[in-house]
Amino acid sequence: MQDSIGSTSPDLSDPSSIDGAITIGSLLGEADVFRIPSFYQRDLSWGAAQAEDLWLDLAKALGISGAKPSPQLLGQIVLASVQPEALGASPATPVKPARRTVDIVDGQQRLTTLATLLCCLRDRIEDATLRARISGLVFAGQSTEADLTARIELRTGLADFYRTAVLLPAATLAPIETDELKQDQRNLAEIRQAFIDILNATPMDAEERRRALALLVLDHCHVARVLMRDGRAAAETFIRINARGKSLLRTDRLKAHVVAKAPLAEQEALAARWDAVKEMLDADFDGEAENRKYLTSFLHDIFGSGGRIEATLRGLIDQHGAERFLSDFLEPTAKAYRDILNKSFEGGKLSPEINACLRYLSWLPRKSWIAPALKVMVIHRGSVPPECCATLLTSDLAAGWTR
């Protein structure tokens, strides 16, 4: 019986072409490093569902028995030029050719998913020449055996997991622990496992089919590549692209808005501060689940006057500027919210009583007390002695549960 994607591998010997587009293999060879700029890009949000959707598109191309597949166009990739970085600058080490680096403005989800698929194929293909070709494209240009770095340079926190779970030779053959992973790491683990399951099942468990899939991705999957010569406009371009109906989380849109409002020299530092707050609160930072409150929800409750959460926070950013929004609103409220969540308020002699109060309040089904408590903690904590601050907070919390 013929399998769902054909029993005969198509002829993939020569790369196909699409006017105005470039193959994935050629694209990866154009730069030594493709960076994910942390100061405006979002986290990896694709998971198993998107990996399986990509596979269905590829499976259709492989299903043309014995024929060369039609070229596959996988959308647009927007890149921004980065100043070349010379390697090996010490007197004892000769300077190597500059490393060609570009920033991924739009397309990190697709490129990261495709690179993960290529690594899964590399670890399961017997063809040594093809394995070497894939390795040469997933590892950064000018990598050495002693220093194997990724061609797609993911954000801090995900990069190490990508390296150990996906990038290194045979990494996708080993099991991984998923219990303690953060959300973007879980997403990458889902993508990895989806491809592993596909490649280990009939008919993709055959060398011929795996080899055909690898060549299809490298030589017959294309993207429309747009290269921005002015990297300074990348953050604004990111916002415009994702305002045209593409899926983007609220926290990503807000972060990009913060960055776009700041001078270029300050953007990376401000983005790092945003990420630090997000990491501190993790799932309590922001989200769009119904009947759940987040830090962003409480900022809206405290400083907004109706309307949408995003509109309130954008208004604060526009009114006060990126720096003041972080230092006067986001960071102090986040620290206070962490104290409430952990019942770990530190404000003088009454701290044990206040934390006991917080433990009691946390059991209440309604969370209307949190916003006024946050407001008191933010407004008074740094401007009055700890004992006075504790008294104010105790009074406010007491009022909160007796209303």
Protein Blocks (a to p, Z undefined) as FASTA:
>chain_A
ZZfkojadcdfkbccddehiacfklmmmmpmbdcddfklpccdfbdfklmmmmmmmmmmm
mmmghiacddddebjadddddddddehjafklccdddddddddfbhplmmmmmmmmmmmm
mmmcfblmlmmmmmmmmpcghiafklccdfblcdehjlmmmmmmmmpghklmpccdfklp
cfklmmmmmmmmmmmmmmmpcfklpfklmmmmmmmmmmmcccdddddfblmlmmmmmmmm
mmnopacdfklmmmmmmmmmpcfklmmmmmmmmmmmmmmnmmmmpccbehiacfklmmmm
mmmgghjfklmmmmmmmmnojklmmmmmmmmmmmmmmmmmnopacebjklmmmmmmmmmm
mmpmblklmmmmmmmmmmmmmmccfklmmmmmmmmmmmmmmZZ
